[in-house]
Amino acid sequence: MSSPDRRGKVLELLASQPWRARKGTELAAILKIENINSFRVRLSPWSHQGYINKIGPALYGPIPAST
């Protein structure tokens, strides 16, 4: 992943397979984040700010592309 920050890395992961929803715990494991609860708390504001799409409880995907 080329992004230097955590949010950018999450965006890259979600964009790499846009058809696939990922759990917050799965994202944390891929990024080797030890404090999973803290990371999951960060995902919620990112979804409210429009960076990622919250599909369901603890389930995230990329923001759909506009057509």
N, C-alpha and C positions, 0 to 999 in steps of 0.2 A: 504494500500500500504506500502511496506516495504522500499522503497528507500527514503533516506533522502533529495535528491535534486529534483528540479522541472523536469529536463530532465528525470531522472530515473522514476519519477511518470508518465510522459507522455508515456514513453516506456512501462511501466507496463499496463497502460490503453489500449494502442493500441494492445498489445500482448494478452490481456485478451479476445478479440474478433477480431481475425485477419481478418475475412471476412468482417468486418464493417469499413467503412470510417467514420471519425468524423471531424466535423468542429472545427476550432480553438476556436470559441466562446463556443461550447459545452465542449471542454476540459477545458477551463478556468472556466466554471460554475461548473464542477465536482470537480475541484481542488480548488474552492473557491478563485479564483484570481480576484481581483477587477479591476486592470488596464488591461483590455482586449486588448487594442491596443498595449501596450508594450509587452504583452505576445505573441500576434500574430506576432510581429516583430521578436521575438526570434525563432519562429517555422521555419522561412525561412532558417536561417543558419543551423539549425539542419538537415533540409532536404538536403541542399547542402553538409553537412559533412557526410551524409550517415546514420544518426541515425534514421530518419523517412522518409517515402515515401510521397512526395507531389503528390496527385492524380489529383487535380484540384485547382481552385481558393479557397483558405481557406479550403481545404479538405485534410485530412491526414490519413495515414494508416501505419501499420508496414512495415519494409523492408521485402520483400518476402524471405522466407527461401531458401537457395541454395539446389539444388538436385544433 
